[in-house]
């Protein structure tokens, strides 16, 4: 009896751990977004559109093996002259000058310019994002460049 209980417990733990690892990889959609889920439960998000871009890093979890939840970790810089905290232009927190802050503010890319949605439905190798109102984003949507073309807003795994 004890062997059966131990076998069952081990099987459940192994199944949970193995299913978590299946989620790791690089995912992309038709709108210039890339989401990389790392084995250590961190993520990297990038969005590129024409001359605009955005990035975020953070952690991810899947408690029910049906959904993935992202938590964004914003990296902050401190402006030397007034001590103000501002979003960093890179992944390292620094002290910057007021001029550096102004210059990075006028660029077309940076952290959290277009942050990712925070919840995704898992279906095989596809992650379907949820809108902020809870509605699943599972229909093709008009392209921002050409409204007559439609693209997939969901993320498909392209690499492990």
DOKOL-942171 format. One line per 4 residues: for each residue x, y, z of N, C-alpha, C. Coordinates in steps of 0.02 Angstrom, whole numbers, m for minus. Atoms other than C-alpha are relative to their C-alpha. Layout:
X Y Z X Y Z X Y Z  ...
# end
This chain:
41 m60 0 0 0 0 44 63 0  m45 m58 m5 140 121 47 36 12 m67  m34 m7 65 229 85 m119 m47 33 m50  49 m30 46 69 130 m214 m8 74 13
8 m71 m19 51 294 m119 62 39 m22  m61 m34 21 234 339 m149 5 5 m76  m1 m2 73 222 292 m333 m48 53 m26  50 m50 21 64 398 m352 26 71 13
m26 m67 m18 143 547 m262 57 19 m47  m56 m13 45 303 534 m366 m26 15 m71  28 m10 67 201 520 m526 m32 68 m7  33 m66 2 101 676 m484 52 55 m1
m53 m51 m2 257 777 m442 37 1 m67  m35 4 64 348 716 m598 m43 29 m56  46 m25 52 195 754 m706 m4 76 4  4 m73 m7 182 931 m635 64 33 m24
m65 m29 20 368 968 m657 10 m6 m75  m10 10 72 373 894 m832 m46 45 m41  46 m43 38 219 990 m889 22 73 2  m25 m68 m4 297 1152 m829 55 11 m51
m56 m8 45 452 1122 m934 m22 0 m73  24 m1 68 348 1095 m1091 m16 71 m23  19 m69 17 302 1279 m1085 59 44 m20  m59 m40 14 479 1343 m1099 10 6 m76
m14 m8 71 527 1415 m1267 m12 71 m23  9 m66 31 512 1561 m1386 m65 m2 m39  65 m5 32 339 1612 m1445 m4 67 m38  9 m61 39 292 1739 m1580 m71 4 m27
65 m10 34 135 1814 m1655 10 41 m63  m4 m37 64 94 1907 m1816 6 75 8  m2 m72 m11 106 2079 m1735 66 24 29  m67 m21 m21 293 2086 m1699 17 m13 72
m13 14 m71 284 2017 m1523 36 m68 7  m36 61 m17 404 1886 m1454 0 m7 76  1 15 m71 387 1803 m1284 44 m60 12  m45 55 m16 528 1696 m1216 m12 m21 73
10 28 m66 484 1585 m1068 61 m42 18  m62 34 m21 642 1529 m977 m14 m54 51  9 54 m48 663 1370 m872 m3 23 72  0 m25 m69 692 1474 m715 m61 43 16
63 m37 m8 518 1551 m735 8 75 m7  m5 m70 21 582 1718 m798 m23 4 m72  18 m9 70 523 1791 m962 31 63 m28  m21 m60 37 581 1915 m1093 m52 12 m54
50 m19 49 455 2007 m1200 29 55 m43  m21 m52 46 495 2108 m1355 m56 13 m50  48 m21 51 384 2205 m1474 37 47 m47  m30 m42 52 448 2279 m1637 m52 13 m54
47 m20 52 339 2375 m1758 28 61 m35  m28 m54 38 414 2482 m1894 59 29 39  m56 m31 m38 527 2605 m1798 m12 m1 75  17 2 m71 440 2578 m1631 19 m68 30
m16 63 m33 492 2447 m1504 m14 6 75  12 2 m71 462 2394 m1326 29 m65 27  m23 61 m31 530 2266 m1203 m21 m1 73  13 10 m71 492 2195 m1032 32 m66 22
m23 62 m30 562 2063 m917 m42 m12 63  38 15 m61 485 1975 m769 m1 m74 13  7 70 m18 426 1809 m702 m67 m26 m26  62 32 22 294 1685 m760 m14 m59 45
20 60 m37 195 1549 m675 m61 m30 m33  59 36 23 67 1419 m720 m21 m45 57  20 38 m59 m23 1356 m567 m50 m55 m18  52 48 17 m160 1260 m658 12 m37 m66
m19 30 64 m71 1204 m819 m50 17 m56  45 m23 53 m208 1294 m917 14 72 m18  m13 m71 11 m152 1474 m899 71 17 22  m65 m28 m20 12 1569 m890 m14 71 23
7 m67 m28 23 1726 m785 69 34 0  m63 m38 2 158 1858 m815 m2 53 54  m9 m56 m46 222 1976 m682 60 40 m26  m52 m43 28 321 2122 m754 43 28 56
m48 m31 m46 477 2179 m662 31 60 m37  m27 m59 34 513 2357 m716 67 20 32  m66 m22 m22 694 2413 m705 0 76 2  3 m72 m8 710 2590 m639 71 31 4
m60 m42 m7 847 2722 m656 m18 58 46  10 m60 m42 870 2870 m540 32 59 m35  m26 m61 31 889 3044 m614 41 36 54  m49 m27 m47 1043 3118 m528 m23 67 31
14 m68 m24 982 3298 m515 m58 5 49  58 m7 m44 813 3268 m431 m21 m64 36  15 63 m34 813 3086 m372 m62 m35 m26  61 29 29 662 3046 m481 15 m70 m28
m6 67 29 637 2861 m527 m35 m1 m68  27 4 68 611 2830 m714 16 m69 m28  m13 64 32 602 2676 m824 69 0 m32  m66 6 28 774 2616 m874 m4 m17 m74
m1 18 71 820 2603 m1058 33 m67 m11  m30 66 6 914 2441 m1022 m17 m41 62  17 46 m54 909 2295 m901 40 10 63  m41 m15 m59 1026 2376 m774 m22 66 30
20 m61 m35 970 2503 m644 62 44 9  m56 m47 m1 1081 2658 m653 m23 67 28  13 m71 m12 1094 2839 m599 16 35 m65  m8 m33 64 1071 2948 m753 m9 76 9
8 m73 m3 1077 3134 m790 m68 19 m29  62 m26 28 927 3240 m834 2 m2 m77  m8 1 73 995 3253 m1013 m9 m71 m27  9 70 20 1006 3062 m1026 m74 m19 m1
71 15 m5 825 3050 m970 m39 31 m57  35 m35 55 766 3178 m1098 15 m36 m66  m19 34 63 862 3090 m1238 m34 m68 m7  33 66 5 792 2918 m1196 m75 7 m6
72 m11 4 617 2991 m1184 m23 14 m72  21 m16 68 618 3048 m1366 14 m55 m50  m11 56 46 672 2881 m1439 m66 m37 m10  62 36 16 542 2767 m1516 m4 m69 31
1 65 m32 582 2618 m1407 19 5 72  m18 2 m70 606 2568 m1228 m43 m48 39  35 44 m46 541 2475 m1079 m73 23 9  72 m10 m14 351 2461 m1059 m34 50 m47
35 m43 49 308 2563 m1215 m63 m35 m24  58 41 19 191 2421 m1264 6 m66 40  m11 60 m42 190 2297 m1118 m45 m58 m20  40 59 18 126 2119 m1139 m63 m5 42
57 18 m41 m43 2060 m1082 25 m49 53  m27 36 m58 m28 1967 m917 m27 m71 10  28 67 m8 m132 1809 m941 m9 m32 m68  3 37 62 m126 1675 m1076 m30 m69 12
27 68 m1 m224 1515 m1109 50 m45 m37  m46 47 31 m112 1366 m1148 m40 m52 m39  29 54 41 m165 1254 m1293 55 m28 m43  m56 30 36 m23 1141 m1348 59 48 m4
m57 m45 11 113 1251 m1424 m23 71 m14  28 m66 12 0 1404 m1432 m21 32 66  21 m40 m57 m26 1540 m1301 m50 52 m24  52 m48 18 m189 1636 m1321 m5 53 55
5 m52 m52 m185 1805 m1231 m73 16 16  64 m27 m22 m332 1870 m1132 4 76 m1  4 m73 m7 m385 2051 m1150 m6 17 74  5 m22 m69 m385 2153 m990 m69 m12 29
68 12 m23 m574 2128 m981 m16 m74 10  10 71 m10 m550 1939 m974 m20 m39 m62  21 34 62 m604 1901 m1153 62 m30 m34  m55 34 34 m495 1775 m1246 12 30 m69
m20 m29 65 m400 1844 m1395 17 m57 m49  m10 60 41 m426 1695 m1511 m25 8 m72  22 m14 69 m486 1778 m1672 53 43 m34  m47 m42 37 m378 1853 m1809 m24 72 4
14 m72 m7 m367 2043 m1798 30 38 m58  m28 m41 55 m337 2181 m1927 72 21 15  m69 m22 m5 m156 2224 m1959 3 75 12  m7 m72 m10 m100 2395 m1895 25 36 m63
m26 m30 61 m16 2425 m2064 m52 2 m54  50 5 53 m154 2367 m2180 m62 m33 30  61 24 m32 m328 2348 m2105 m37 m55 m38  33 53 38 m382 2230 m2245 33 m68 12
m35 62 m18 m253 2100 m2188 m13 m16 73  10 20 m69 m283 2000 m2031 57 m45 23  m55 40 m29 m153 1923 m1916 m20 m34 64  12 38 m61 m144 1804 m1770 30 37 60
m26 m32 m60 m130 1892 m1602 27 m49 51  m25 50 m46 m91 1728 m1515 72 m17 m16  m71 15 4 85 1666 m1487 9 m74 m15  m16 69 18 149 1507 m1572 73 m13 17
m69 16 m17 305 1420 m1509 39 m12 m63  m43 6 58 444 1437 m1637 67 m33 16  m62 31 m21 590 1367 m1536 m5 m21 73  m3 23 m71 629 1276 m1374 50 41 37
# end
